[in-house]
Amino acid sequence: MNSVFTPSRTFRAAAATVAVAALSFTAVACSSEDAKTEASAGVTLTNCGEEVTYPATAKKMVINDGNIISLALAAGAADQISAVSSVNRDLPILSSAYGDAINQKTQISKEYPNLEEVLAAEPDVFIAGWGYGFGEDKGLTPDALKEHGIGSYILTESCRQADNEGAAQNGNGDPGHKRGVVDPWEAIRIDLRNIAKLTGNEGTADKVVADIDARLEKLQAAPQAGKKPVGFVFDSAGDAPFTSGAFGAPQGILDKAGAVNGTESIKDTWTTTTWENIAQMQPDFITLVEYPGQSFEEKIKALRTNPATKDLPAVKENRFINLPYAMWTESPLNVDAAEHVRKGLERFGLVPASDIEAKLSLPKDLPGAKYFR
């Protein structure tokens, strides 16, 4: 009878344990290597024409301004927002668009923050824009944050133009710099996709962009006026009225609503004009930006009392469209602004009636809503 060696149960169990441990060690080692590879690769984006690499996907972002917060929320990055600043004015419209996603976030500053306030929040990335939080006046710049190991992302609407020779103070705390380098709608697409990539949410951005583009196509296909009405974007009153030029979000909004931006000849985003220029353009309607600092009533009073504007038909006939700040500055809410402006123009009889519907509900206490809704 032949003798056959049979391993004992104990030996077999020990061997199995060793094998499992070996497999586990291999899996952990592979996982560790994958993590190292991912960390070393980082996330590379093109921001304001420059290639920027972040060490990993952003997990703790501080974001300034309601419109930029809107970009992050739309891109699916709510969980990666650890703190915000300068958002109080836009909480009602952000809540209408995104629910309570932002209401519980820590606010490090009610106004634009300074460098110390951003550093104290310890973010891995700070998202703002030139004139939208970034500025040499407060020492809060991407270079300053880089010295402290904090990454930055700059709002595309605020990208500084390469040729700023002779540029004057533009009234936004960004002296000597004109801003805006791409079409306003392209700026939104760029930032949605970049922020989604930075936070690992690429699929979400693609869906949002597709929705925006579909709504823009519908606006474009709506019946147009034989002669497009001219609109003046009135941000705030002063010796030099603050408005928006060819590279600001209002340029795209008015265009898709079926109108012309009366200051489109100004190759800048948000900047100043003159009262005389407003009188010369003879706007058919006036849009206003709702945010603290100067009330809707104060702006209307300025229009009704300034010699250059008090006799304009748009002023006498109350052709005013007042919308929240986050709808006028670059954000996914710009398409909602375009829909509301379109319906306002229809009410004023400046464009033909259409089947366009504004999807976003405006805050019930929005000043001046009676004029265009």
Secondary structure, 3 states (H helix, E strand, C coil): CCCCCCCCHHHHHHHHHHHHHHHHHHHHHHHHHHHHHHHHHCEEEEECCEEEEECCCCCCEEEECHHHHHHHHHCCCHHHEEEEECCHHHHHHHHHHHCCCCCCCEEEECCCCCHHHHHHHCCCEEEECECCCEEHHHCECHHHHHCCCCEEEECHHHCECCCCCCCCCCCCCCCCCCECCCCHHHHHHHHHHHHHHHHCCHHHHHHHHHHHHHHHHHHHHCCCCCCCCEEEEECECCCCCEEECCCCHHHHHHHHHCCEECCCCCCCCEEECCHHHHHHHCCCEEEEEECCCCCHHHHHHHHHHCCCCCCCHHHHCCCEEEEEHHHHCCCCCHHHHHHHHHHHHHHHCCCCCCCCCCCCCCCCCCCCHHHCC
